Amino acid sequence: MIHVEIVKPNRGALRAFIQLPFDIYKKDPNWAPPRRRELSRALMGIDNDFFSRGIQRMFLAYDDETPVARVLAGIDLRESSRMGGQSGYISLFDAYENYEYAQAVLDPAMRFLREHGAKQVYGPIAPRYDLLNRGVLVEGFGGPPVLENAYNTPALPQMLEKYGFVKWRDYLAYDIPTDGIPVDRILPMTDRIRQRFGFRIEHIDFSRGSLIRAAQDISAVICEATPDVPGMYMPSPEDLLELFKRVRPWLRNQAAVMAYAGQRPIGCVIGFLDATPAVLGTSGRATPWNFLLRLIRTPRIKSARCPIQYVVPEYQNMAVNTVLMAEAVAGAKKLGITNVEGSLVDETHIVSVNNTRSAGGKLYRRYRVYRMDI
């Protein structure tokens, strides 16, 4: 018999909630496990501003004594206040390929959101302010995800659509071979371009003493460059600080660059090493064996992900992005990177789509955020 329990946000109660996808995908070689301790802390609201400024509840469905589906439902009060209306979200939705299991957790999640005044719900999104994970995979199931992108079977979006969710927005992932970007042709021209349009390029310093300034500058660029639309959150410097702390093992300043006009930040391109090859087949636990595997595998990583590529509107036609991309790719090549995934690119942000295509990006994956009126 199927029954649903509300999961309390404490370490013991969260174990079964976090374990579920490990069981669902245990035979899937493409699934990259999350770090359990990190996810547990986020779901307990530790160093997670997203939770402290919102209301959330977690639901776990059982078939007899076996966990079979889960979802987190919440209201982001920061976003609701900014947009002047109450919107809900879902996160961490997972289920075995049985629609009854999915419905079992989605029904109480929607009731919870309606009871707290939500008129519509978006998702799935990450359970924190995050630039690395949005939506569910709907196209491109042929391999493992790159650095914390979503991974699921085709059944998951099908169950959401059967329940009544409709597409709100797609986020695109492009495969970009570094050899396809004519860095050697672009770099000799960069001095002339910078002088003509009055900007300079700096590699981002991710050291502890410089991290706050980097987060402030990157947040300023993203907020100015991103269209202000419902359901689209803008990362604060604090959000970015938490992101950089979380992915610190994968930060490399060689592949991270900022553009400045005087003291004003006007653009950024940031690449991260792809963590997936270092965690495939591991348990997600902080064990000595998993740590050793990461140490052994990380130097062999040949792929990276570029989730941050923004230029403020008034500089978007001044070759700023071209110079930023060339500098970042040149640094990535020095690290031995042969392929970069450009993601997540908002399908409605035409400038970003065109910039990624002009860099030789080939669309190979699509992630979808759904919406439903409740």
C-alpha positions as CSV (number, residue, x, y, z in Angstrom):
1,M,0.0,0.0,0.0
2,I,1.3,3.5,-0.9
3,H,1.5,6.0,1.9
4,V,3.3,9.4,2.2
5,E,5.3,10.8,5.1
6,I,6.5,14.3,5.8
7,V,10.2,14.3,6.2
8,K,11.6,16.4,9.1
9,P,14.7,18.4,8.3
10,N,17.1,16.5,10.5
11,R,20.0,14.2,9.6
12,G,18.3,11.0,10.7
13,A,15.0,11.7,9.0
14,L,16.7,12.8,5.8
15,R,18.6,9.6,5.2
16,A,15.8,7.8,3.3
17,F,14.9,11.0,1.4
18,I,18.5,11.4,0.2
19,Q,19.0,7.7,-0.4
20,L,16.1,7.2,-2.9
21,P,17.9,8.3,-6.1
22,F,20.8,6.1,-5.1
23,D,18.4,3.2,-5.2
24,I,16.6,4.3,-8.4
25,Y,19.7,4.7,-10.4
26,K,22.0,2.1,-8.8
27,K,22.3,0.2,-12.1
28,D,22.6,3.3,-14.3
29,P,26.2,4.0,-15.3
30,N,25.4,7.6,-16.2
31,W,24.2,8.7,-12.8
32,A,26.6,10.9,-10.9
33,P,25.8,10.8,-7.2
34,P,25.6,14.0,-5.1
35,R,27.6,14.5,-2.0
36,R,25.3,13.2,0.7
37,R,26.6,15.4,3.6
38,E,26.4,18.6,1.5
39,L,22.9,17.9,0.4
40,S,21.9,17.0,4.0
41,R,23.2,20.3,5.3
42,A,21.4,22.2,2.5
43,L,18.1,20.5,3.4
44,M,18.6,21.3,7.1
45,G,19.0,24.9,6.1
46,I,22.7,25.1,7.1
47,D,24.4,27.8,5.0
48,N,21.4,27.8,2.7
49,D,19.8,31.3,2.5
50,F,17.2,29.8,0.1
51,F,15.6,27.9,3.0
52,S,16.0,30.7,5.6
53,R,14.0,33.1,3.4
54,G,11.3,30.6,2.5
55,I,8.8,27.9,3.5
56,Q,9.4,24.4,2.5
57,R,8.3,20.8,3.2
58,M,9.6,17.4,2.0
59,F,7.4,14.4,1.1
60,L,8.5,10.8,0.8
61,A,6.2,8.1,-0.6
62,Y,6.4,4.5,0.5
63,D,5.1,1.3,-1.1
64,D,4.7,-0.8,2.0
65,E,8.1,-0.2,3.6
66,T,10.0,0.8,0.5
67,P,10.6,4.4,-0.5
68,V,9.4,5.0,-4.0
69,A,9.1,8.7,-4.7
70,R,10.1,12.1,-3.2
71,V,9.6,15.8,-3.7
72,L,10.4,19.0,-1.9
73,A,7.8,21.8,-2.2
74,G,8.4,25.4,-1.1
75,I,7.8,29.1,-1.5
76,D,10.7,31.4,-2.1
77,L,9.7,34.5,-0.1
78,R,12.6,36.6,-1.6
79,E,11.4,35.9,-5.2
80,S,7.7,36.3,-4.2
81,S,8.4,39.6,-2.6
82,R,10.3,40.8,-5.6
83,M,7.6,39.8,-8.1
84,G,4.7,40.9,-5.9
85,G,2.9,37.5,-5.9
86,Q,3.2,34.1,-4.3
87,S,4.8,31.4,-6.4
88,G,5.7,27.9,-5.3
89,Y,8.4,25.6,-6.5
90,I,9.2,21.9,-6.5
91,S,12.7,20.4,-6.1
92,L,14.4,17.0,-5.9
93,F,11.5,15.3,-7.6
94,D,12.4,11.6,-8.1
95,A,10.3,8.5,-8.5
96,Y,10.4,4.9,-9.8
97,E,8.7,4.6,-13.2
98,N,5.2,4.3,-11.8
99,Y,2.8,7.3,-12.1
100,E,1.0,6.4,-8.9
101,Y,4.2,6.9,-7.0
102,A,4.7,10.3,-8.5
103,Q,1.1,11.3,-7.9
104,A,1.4,10.2,-4.3
105,V,4.0,12.9,-3.5
106,L,2.8,15.6,-5.9
107,D,-0.7,15.7,-4.5
108,P,0.3,16.7,-0.9
109,A,3.0,19.0,-2.3
110,M,0.4,20.9,-4.3
111,R,-1.9,21.1,-1.3
112,F,0.9,22.4,0.9
113,L,1.6,25.2,-1.6
114,R,-2.0,26.1,-2.0
115,E,-2.4,26.3,1.7
116,H,0.4,28.8,1.8
117,G,-1.1,31.0,-0.9
118,A,0.7,29.9,-4.0
119,K,-1.2,30.3,-7.2
120,Q,1.3,28.7,-9.5
121,V,4.3,26.4,-9.1
122,Y,7.6,26.2,-11.1
123,G,10.2,23.4,-11.2
124,P,12.0,21.3,-10.6
125,I,14.7,23.7,-9.4
126,A,17.6,23.2,-7.1
127,P,17.0,23.3,-3.3
128,R,19.2,26.4,-3.0
129,Y,20.1,29.5,-5.1
130,D,22.1,27.7,-7.8
131,L,23.4,28.4,-11.3
132,L,24.3,24.8,-11.9
133,N,21.0,22.8,-11.7
134,R,17.6,23.7,-13.2
135,G,14.8,21.5,-14.5
136,V,14.8,17.9,-15.6
137,L,16.6,16.4,-18.5
138,V,14.3,16.0,-21.5
139,E,16.7,15.6,-24.4
140,G,20.2,14.0,-24.5
141,F,20.1,10.9,-22.3
142,G,23.1,9.3,-23.8
143,G,25.7,10.1,-21.2
144,P,26.4,11.3,-17.7
145,P,25.7,14.9,-16.7
146,V,28.4,17.5,-16.5
147,L,29.2,19.1,-13.1
148,E,25.9,18.9,-11.1
149,N,23.5,19.2,-14.0
150,A,20.3,17.2,-13.6
151,Y,20.1,13.5,-14.5
152,N,17.0,11.4,-14.8
153,T,15.2,8.9,-17.1
154,P,12.7,10.0,-19.8
155,A,9.9,8.8,-17.5
156,L,10.4,11.7,-15.0
157,P,9.3,14.6,-17.3
158,Q,6.6,12.3,-18.7
159,M,5.1,11.9,-15.3
160,L,5.2,15.6,-14.6
161,E,3.4,16.3,-17.9
162,K,0.8,13.6,-17.1
163,Y,0.2,15.3,-13.8
164,G,-0.5,18.7,-15.5
165,F,2.7,20.5,-15.7
166,V,3.5,22.3,-18.9
167,K,6.8,23.6,-20.3
168,W,7.7,27.0,-18.9
169,R,11.3,27.3,-20.1
170,D,14.1,25.2,-21.5
171,Y,17.8,25.5,-20.6
172,L,20.2,24.4,-23.2
173,A,23.5,22.6,-23.0
174,Y,26.1,22.9,-25.8
175,D,29.1,20.8,-26.5
176,I,32.1,23.1,-27.4
177,P,35.4,21.5,-28.6
178,T,38.2,23.8,-27.5
179,D,40.1,23.1,-30.7
180,G,37.1,24.6,-32.6
181,I,37.6,28.0,-31.1
182,P,40.2,30.0,-33.1
183,V,42.0,31.3,-30.0
184,D,45.3,31.8,-31.8
185,R,43.6,34.1,-34.3
186,I,41.5,36.0,-31.8
187,L,44.1,36.7,-29.1
188,P,46.5,38.8,-31.2
189,M,43.5,41.1,-31.9
190,T,42.4,41.5,-28.3
191,D,44.6,44.5,-27.4
192,R,43.2,46.5,-30.3
193,I,39.6,45.5,-29.3
194,R,40.1,46.4,-25.7
195,Q,41.6,49.8,-26.5
196,R,38.8,50.5,-29.0
197,F,35.9,49.8,-26.6
198,G,37.6,50.8,-23.4
199,F,37.7,47.6,-21.3
200,R,40.3,45.3,-19.7
201,I,40.3,41.6,-18.9
202,E,41.4,40.0,-15.6
203,H,41.6,36.4,-14.5
204,I,39.4,35.9,-11.4
205,D,41.2,35.4,-8.2
206,F,39.4,32.6,-6.2
207,S,41.7,32.8,-3.2
208,R,40.0,33.3,0.1
209,G,40.9,37.0,0.5
210,S,39.6,37.9,-3.0
211,L,36.5,35.7,-3.1
212,I,34.1,38.4,-1.7
213,R,35.0,40.9,-4.4
214,A,34.7,38.3,-7.1
215,A,31.3,37.3,-5.9
216,Q,30.1,40.9,-5.8
217,D,31.4,41.7,-9.3
218,I,29.9,38.5,-10.8
219,S,26.6,39.1,-9.1
220,A,26.5,42.6,-10.5
221,V,27.1,41.4,-14.0
222,I,24.5,38.6,-13.9
223,C,21.8,40.8,-12.4
224,E,22.4,43.5,-15.0
225,A,22.6,41.1,-18.0
226,T,19.7,38.9,-17.2
227,P,16.1,39.9,-18.1
228,D,13.9,40.4,-15.1
229,V,11.1,37.8,-15.6
230,P,8.9,35.8,-13.2
231,G,10.5,32.7,-11.8
232,M,14.0,33.9,-12.6
233,Y,16.0,34.5,-9.4
234,M,19.1,36.8,-9.4
235,P,22.0,35.5,-7.4
236,S,23.3,37.7,-4.6
237,P,27.0,37.8,-3.7
238,E,26.2,35.6,-0.7
239,D,24.6,33.0,-3.1
240,L,27.7,33.0,-5.2
241,L,30.0,32.7,-2.2
242,E,28.2,29.5,-1.2
243,L,28.4,28.2,-4.7
244,F,32.2,28.8,-5.0
245,K,32.7,27.2,-1.6
246,R,30.8,24.1,-2.7
247,V,32.7,23.7,-5.9
248,R,36.0,24.8,-4.7
249,P,37.8,21.5,-5.8
250,W,36.7,22.4,-9.4
251,L,37.6,26.1,-9.5
252,R,40.5,27.0,-11.8
253,N,41.4,30.7,-12.3
254,Q,43.0,29.9,-15.7
255,A,39.5,29.4,-17.1
256,A,37.7,32.3,-15.3
257,V,37.9,35.8,-16.6
258,M,36.2,39.2,-15.9
259,A,35.9,42.3,-18.1
260,Y,36.0,45.8,-16.5
261,A,35.3,49.2,-17.9
262,G,37.2,51.3,-15.4
263,Q,36.1,49.8,-12.0
264,R,32.8,48.6,-13.4
265,P,32.4,44.9,-14.0
266,I,30.8,44.4,-17.5
267,G,31.2,40.8,-18.3
268,C,32.4,37.4,-17.2
269,V,33.1,33.9,-18.5
270,I,33.8,31.2,-15.9
271,G,34.7,27.6,-16.5
272,F,34.7,24.8,-13.8
273,L,36.4,21.4,-14.1
274,D,33.8,18.7,-14.6
275,A,33.4,16.8,-11.3
276,T,31.5,13.9,-12.8
277,P,34.4,11.7,-13.9
278,A,35.7,11.9,-10.3
279,V,32.5,10.8,-8.7
280,L,31.0,8.2,-11.1
281,G,30.4,4.9,-9.3
282,T,31.0,6.3,-5.8
283,S,28.7,6.3,-2.9
284,G,28.4,10.0,-2.4
285,R,29.9,9.7,1.1
286,A,33.0,11.5,2.4
287,T,35.0,8.3,2.8
288,P,38.8,8.0,2.5
289,W,38.3,5.7,-0.6
290,N,36.1,8.3,-2.4
291,F,38.6,11.0,-1.5
292,L,41.4,8.9,-3.0
293,L,39.4,8.3,-6.1
294,R,38.9,12.0,-6.6
295,L,42.6,12.7,-6.2
296,I,43.5,10.1,-8.7
297,R,40.8,10.9,-11.3
298,T,40.9,14.8,-11.1
299,P,44.2,15.2,-13.0
300,R,42.8,13.1,-15.8
301,I,39.7,15.3,-16.4
302,K,39.5,16.6,-19.9
303,S,36.1,18.3,-19.7
304,A,34.8,21.5,-18.2
305,R,31.6,23.3,-17.8
306,C,30.9,27.0,-18.4
307,P,27.7,27.9,-16.5
308,I,28.5,31.6,-16.3
309,Q,28.8,33.7,-19.5
310,Y,27.3,37.2,-19.2
311,V,27.9,40.6,-20.7
312,V,25.9,43.7,-19.6
313,P,23.6,45.0,-22.4
314,E,25.5,48.1,-23.5
315,Y,28.7,46.1,-24.2
316,Q,27.1,43.1,-25.9
317,N,28.0,44.4,-29.4
318,M,31.5,45.4,-28.6
319,A,33.3,42.0,-28.9
320,V,33.6,41.7,-25.1
321,N,32.2,38.2,-25.1
322,T,34.6,37.1,-27.9
323,V,37.6,38.4,-25.9
324,L,36.4,36.8,-22.7
325,M,35.7,33.5,-24.4
326,A,39.1,33.4,-26.1
327,E,41.0,34.2,-22.8
328,A,39.0,31.5,-20.9
329,V,39.5,28.9,-23.6
330,A,43.2,29.6,-23.8
331,G,43.4,29.0,-20.0
332,A,41.3,25.8,-20.3
333,K,43.6,24.4,-23.0
334,K,46.6,24.9,-20.6
335,L,44.7,22.7,-18.1
336,G,44.3,20.0,-20.8
337,I,40.6,20.6,-21.4
338,T,39.4,19.4,-24.8
339,N,35.6,19.9,-24.4
340,V,33.5,22.5,-22.6
341,E,29.8,22.2,-21.9
342,G,28.2,25.6,-22.2
343,S,25.2,25.4,-19.9
344,L,22.7,26.3,-18.7
345,V,21.8,28.6,-21.6
346,D,18.3,30.1,-21.3
347,E,16.5,29.5,-24.6
348,T,14.9,32.9,-24.4
349,H,18.2,34.7,-23.9
350,I,19.0,35.1,-27.6
351,V,22.4,36.8,-27.1
352,S,23.7,33.9,-25.0
353,V,22.4,31.4,-27.5
354,N,24.1,33.2,-30.4
355,N,27.3,33.7,-28.5
356,T,27.5,30.0,-27.6
357,R,26.7,28.9,-31.2
358,S,29.4,31.3,-32.5
359,A,31.9,29.7,-30.3
360,G,31.2,26.4,-32.1
361,G,28.7,25.0,-29.6
362,K,26.5,22.1,-30.7
363,L,23.2,21.7,-28.9
364,Y,23.2,18.2,-27.3
365,R,21.1,18.4,-24.2
366,R,17.9,20.2,-23.0
367,Y,16.7,20.7,-19.5
368,R,13.1,21.8,-18.8
369,V,11.5,23.8,-16.0
370,Y,7.8,23.3,-15.8
371,R,4.9,25.4,-14.6
372,M,1.5,24.7,-13.4
373,D,-1.4,26.8,-12.1
374,I,-2.7,25.5,-8.8
